[in-house]
Amino acid sequence: MRKAVIALLVVFGGFWMVTDPHGLAESAQTAGSNGAGLTADLFTAMITFVRELE
């Protein structure tokens, strides 16, 4: 089942790349930006937590 889901995602990504490459690029850029923002928020929260322990 897991391999089927992965294969389906790869096929969907390939189809999206062929039919709408600009939309795929925008989505990837947005996802990367959001991921970086969440990572920064996580580390900021961890630093604040450790500082409050002192």
N, C-alpha and C positions, 0 to 999 in steps of 0.2 A: 504494500500500500504506500509506504514511504517513497519508494522509487517512482511509483506512478505519479505521485504529487510533485516530486521534483522534476520529472520529465514534463509534466503538464505546465509547470511554471517556466521551464526553459522554452517550450514551444510557444507559450503565450508571449514571452519576452521577445523571441525571434519574430513572431508575427507583428508585434507592436513596433519593433525596430524597422520592419519593412514597410508597414503601412503609415506610420506617423513618427519618423525619427526625431522631429523637432519636439513633439509632445513628450517622447520618452526622455530626451535630454533635459527638458524642463523639470520633469518629475524626478529624475535622478539628482538634479541640482538642488531641488527643494528638499528631497529626502536627506541628502548629505548635509545641507545647511541645518535642518532640524535636528539631525543626529549630533552635529557638532554643538549646537546650542544646548541640547539635553545633557551632553557630556560635561560641558562647562558648568551647567547648573548643578550637576551631581557633585563635581569636585568642589565647587564653592560651598555647597551644603556640608560636605565632609570636612572641609577645612574649618568652617564655622563650628561644627559639632566638636571637633578636636580642641579648638581654642576654648570652647565653653567648658570643657572638662577640667581645665586648669584652674 
